[in-house]
């Protein structure tokens, strides 16, 4: 038997597969397809203090090797999430990670403060990097000082571990990661989507109602791996890799680069069985390669 468990220090996962926020609903939407208990963890859709409508349509556009989305973090708000979603998620034997959002620094802290009383939450993922909420993709993860300030503020509100989700839309992601660590982050996840745009040249119009959107899918995997490699070398806290993971081989690439776990995102949108399939694929890869414990390969890239 292959041991697929990985240890993040504050949380041990039965396998390195976590669902990426915004691509898996609140988790319950996928229960008709498979038992969520097989997953290392589930990251919920982004949660604001109040319900949010999101951006005007069109919100999604398929690209040649990925997709653009400009959902704008539409959601039901923290109160309804706590009342309707969390009790159902607790029935599954997997880690529940809540993606915490805010329009202001204070809102991030208030959402974390509200949820700290709830049972069954293993960690918060601070979504400080969504590129399709503010004008021109502006987000806290584009500024080291802003990143530090939000992480520190949320950390003061809760003892629940904090994973900070970073943006690739920066010139130096390492400095942002270091700021998150100094602010008190327990782990870092990267990357979020790349700010992008598509146009209909015949109509002379943008494809998305919000003009810009976030590019995800296999097109961004090489960028994600490069950034994971850079960040792993500079921070002491665990790194979770995100970006273009479609199959087991992709997971192995992130792990040898230094990520201790991964988040599967866009694959869930076209294949609801993507996560269980990927888990099976990494088992087969490990058996074929004689890897008895998957943690053995983490950070083993030869450079």
Helices and strands as residue ranges (DSSP letters): E 6-7, E 12-13, E 17-19, G 28-30, G 36-38, E 41-43, E 60-63, E 66-69, H 78-80, I 81-85, H 86-89, E 95-100, H 105-115, E 121-127, G 135-137, G 140-142, H 144-155, E 161-165, H 173-183, E 187-190, E 194-196, E 199-200, E 205-206, E 213-216, G 218-220, H 221-232, E 238-242, H 248-257, E 261-264, H 267-270, H 274-289, G 294-297
